[in-house]
Amino acid sequence: MTKITLVTGASRGLGRNTALNIARHGGDVVLTYQSRSEDAQAVVSEIQRMGRKAVALQLDTGKIAGLANFAGRLRTALRETWSRETFDHLVNNAGHGDYALISDTTEAQFDGLVDVHFKGVFFITQALLPLIADGGRIVNLSSGLTRMCLPGYAAYAAMKGAVEVMTMYMAKELGSRRITVNTVAPGAIETDFGGGAVRDNPDINKTIAGMTALGRVGLPDDIGPMIASLLSEDNRWVNAQRIEVSGGQGL
């Protein structure tokens, strides 16, 4: 049976790349987007051109009150598109960056990061547990910034640190259902994340390349294929792990 993966925040960046690589590996995809409907539909069309099935659903991962409605819409999509009641893999990718020194961080900035990166991941997973098939997979996205400290990212990195701890607890509690849960922690990647600074600022790009063992900044296609491979049956015994994918950044 074809595996179905739900990837949050997949209209752009790492989420988009992950969704496309899952399709290239023979999987079908449910992707969520917050506001970029046209971009999400473009990803759906690209997946369909590969001969795979895909559906895009709107979801604001920071709005916990809307999760029950989302679960209902997902259940309908699974029935109508796949004649199934469950899906197999959940990739909690959706997120945003918010740069501020500790002395300058506002409560609104902090709460926004909590709602999306920590609270959102916890309660999205909780809401969708009844729809995840036994023997499934969950991948939570973290960041190399939980290992390397760069001023201005304290609040963001703290949320990702919380996700890494939460991942271990999820793995422990869901083990009886044979659901594995792992964290993937990318290093700096050339996307529009954080205003596209890593991609568009030559000085930042050069600095990060200089502190990376492989001598360059990461690209989305360095991350998406890795996540797709982690979801494969070959990695069924990998569980409760933090896997950094950074090219050896900060060694």
PyMOL commands that set and color helices and strands:
alter all, ss='L'
color gray80, all
select helices_A, chain A and resi 13-24+37-49+64-82+102-104+107-131+144-146+154-177+193-200+202-210+220-230+233-235
alter helices_A, ss='H'
color red, helices_A
select strands_A, chain A and resi 4-7+28-33+54-58+87-92+132-141+180-186+242-245
alter strands_A, ss='S'
color yellow, strands_A
deselect
rebuild
show_as cartoon
